[in-house]
Amino acid sequence: MKNKFYVTTPIYYPNDIPHIGHAYTTIIADVLARWNKFKGKKVFLLTGTDEHGKKIQAIAEKFNKKPKEFTDSLIPKFKDAWKKLNIDYDRFIRTTDKDHEKVVKEILQKIYNKGDIYKGTYKGLYCTGCEAYYTDKDLKKGYCPIHKTKLEKLEEDTYFFKLSKYKNKLIEFYKKNPKFILPKNKKKEILNRLNKGLLDLSISRTSFDWGIPLPFDKKHICYVWFDALLNYYTAVKKNKEFWPPDLQIVAKDIMWFHAVIWPAILMSAEIKLPESIFIHGYWTINKEKISKSRGKTININELISIAGVDSARYFLLREIPFGKDGDFSEQALINRHNNELADKLGNLVSRVEGLIAPLGVPFYTEFYGKKNSIEKCENKLIKKLNLKKIEKLFENYELDKVLNEIFAFVDICNEYVQNKKPWETKNKKVLYELKESILKIAELLWPFIPETSEKITKQFSAKKIIKSEVLFKKII
Ligand code: MSP
């Protein structure tokens, strides 16, 4: 089935409530899902939580809870956040779901049977924050490169996945599929690291028990990343027509897992690989990584309370070019809300509404009442909208530029009102052109700001347009 779009977010660790970083990835996925839906494709948007492993076990212990009991208490926070942000997902997967456990065991057994898993001893360094192994050369001044914490020395019996066997196959795959790792600079980073060598991956632990036991040796618990990555496969196992994912969105912290380990597992399991892994940048606060312990975080309720849901969605996608880092500031959000959503879009809608409202139903009948009347009425204004360019930008996931392009057209419409002065000339044709253009703008903005878009569409499709409430109240 080509006419489909399967898009995924990472499954988040439910060790705390979600923040703007998680919201960013999830909103991007939602925007692209909505756009593809609008284009007539069958869409599946997947998100969820990554619940096994030492990190979750440790935090649950801190709260005197069983791991599952602990994660159960956090899942509603994620679901509530996505609901408030209007994320229209098709499945919220939890790695503790029964069907997922089954898939993980099946794949492990399959890979084991073909000889890609062997037993050995692991000696090395582990960061529980990352749930990842590091070698000496990965470290920064002896500490975890991400968390800047001390690493744990591990020595235990473990099963290894023959990751090294896939090094050349991966490089070959990247060459044949130039869109597999996006953007290009990230592909370079991955290739540089890959060319330095690829070690086999330890995929089981015996020192704790919160996870899925290996089907061929129950004393061993499956490594949390091996388990987690397979969620993307579990989620559509019953809807096979969606496989493989068309787009998997992650930030750079976990690009190695998605661009190297994940495709190697799929190659070994003889499952078709995803089309594209898109790696975006980080949101920071005062130029520092978001971190609850240092008080540098903004949760979803705080985000929405600044200027509403649509302004939050708009801001996150408009503020930074896709793939780059960005610094979050409440004032920057308010500025975009005031200057772009209120002054440009809100103003256009309210002016045109105000001009059409007194004309009542006869306005509608004149332009839409008779057969073919719309076709007969040429719309010069709407022709200034570069739809081809917008489609291309969407295809390249350049969502900030899509918004730029739509808002350039909003500017053109505002200038049109100003120059044509329909309140003086009483030229209804101009109002017709504006009305149609506003409906088009609403349609194109639907993936980004669905609530506002639906309001505008409803209002401007009515036979009798009436003056309604302002869309965006300015925040002073
Ligand atoms: N559980 C793993 C993912 C497993 S996927 C098979 C994990 N979870 S996480 O909760 O740490 O989420 C990481 C992801 O959240 C990032 O890759 C990114 O999508 C999003 N972000 C978290 N913080 C972020 C920022 N500060 N900025 C942008 N995105 C951020 O890793």
Residues whose N, C-alpha, C, O or C-beta is under 5 A from the ligand:
A	BS01	MSP	P10 I11 Y12 Y13 G21 H22 Y24 T25 D50 A228 L229 I249 V250 A251 I254 G281 Y282 W283 I290
